[in-house]
Amino acid sequence: MTKRLSTVQAVRLCLFLALSIPLFSSNGTGTETAGTGKTQQSFPVETLRIVVAGDLLLDRGVRQRIGQVGIDGLFSPSVDTLFLSSDYVIANLECPVTAIRERVYKRFIFRGEPEWLPALYRHGITHLNLANNHSIDQGRNGLLDTQEQIRKAGMVPLGAGRNMEEAARPVLISARPRPVWVVTSLRLPLENFPYLPQKPSVSQESADSLVMRVARLRRADRHCVILVLLHWGWEHHLRALPGQREEAHRLIDAGADAIVGHHSHTLQTAETYRGKPVYYGIGNFIFDQHRPLNTRACLVRLTITADRCKATPLPIEIRNCVPFLIRDSASAP
C-alpha cells in the first residue's frame, strides 16, 4: 500500500524538507542521544520511514480535551511534521471507535467516536493496532465495527479479525525497498472476555505460536523486515519483566528485526539483543494521565533500506493530552 498525501500534507512535507528540522538519533544501545546542532539527515531514494507510536486514547480526559480544542488540537506541529514526512505511522488505538454500545463488564471501559477517525489519517496515521486489552470494551460487534470504521477513514486496522487466525495474521505494509511485515499480539489476559478463537477477537495467540509465526516469515524470506508490536508488561512500571525479556529474545532468535511494546503507560527500559532493538514499553502517545511517570514517552522511527533497518527513539512529552517532541515541548500550552 502506498500512502497518498493530500495537498495540505504535500505542502507540509515540502516545508519539512526545506527547514531541515533537528531530530534525535540512537547511540545503538536503545538510549536516546540529543542531536544538538545537527540537522536531519538526508535519506536515499529507496528508503522507507515508519514511525511507531504508543497508546492513543479517544475517551475520558481526551474526550474532554477534544471538546475544548477539537480533534485536530491533539497534534502538535512537530508531531505533524514528523508524521506527514513518514511513509507509514502505526499507533496503538486504546479504545474501540464505534457507535455500538455492548459494554464488557470490566474496570475501565472506553469508546471513541467514529467521526474522529478521519482526523487521525489527515495527521499522518496510517495503521491502528487493535491487539490490546481495550479494543473489546464494546464487545465483539464493537470490535468488528471499529475495524470497519478505521478502513472507512482510510487507515488499516492491525491485530483483530473475525477469528483468532485472521487477527494474528501478519500484515505486509510495504514491498519496497524490501518486504516489511508487521506482527501484533496482546500478551495479557482479557478481563471478563472469554477466549473463543472462532469468534471475533484480537490477536492473542500463545508465545510458542507467535514465535513459530515469526520463524515461518523468516524462512520464507530472509531479506524481509519483521516488526513485532506487543501489548504487554506491568502498568506504571519502568522495567520489563523477566518473562518479557525471555519472550523478546525468542522472537529475535526466530527472526524478528525489531520489537516495540506498549501498555505500561511508562517509558520502559530498552536493549539491543543480537543487534536488534527491543523497546519494552514506549509509553503513551495521546493520553490523559498527568503524572510525570506517564507523560514522558517516545516514538520509534524505523529507517529501512535494501540492506539496513535502523531504529531511532524520538522522545516526547505529553501535556494536556497532546504529545510534543522534546525539542518543542517548551511551546506546549
Secondary structure, 3 states (H helix, E strand, C coil): CCCCCCHHHHHHHHHHHHHCCCCEEECCCCCEEECCCCCCCCCCCCCEEEEEEEEECCCCHHHHHHHHHCHHHHCCHHHHHHHHCCCEEEEEECCCECCCCCCCCCCCCCCECHHHHHHHHHCCCCEEECCCCCCCCCHHHHHHHHHHHHHHCCCEEECEECCHHHHHCCEEEECCCCCEEEEEEECCCCCCCCCCCCCCEECCCCHHHHHHHHHHHHHHCCCCEEEEEEECCCCCCCCCCHHHHHHHHHHHHHCCCEEEEECCCCECCEEEECCEEEECCECEEECCCCCHHHHEEEEEEEEECCCCEEEEEEEEEEECCEEEEHHHHHHCC
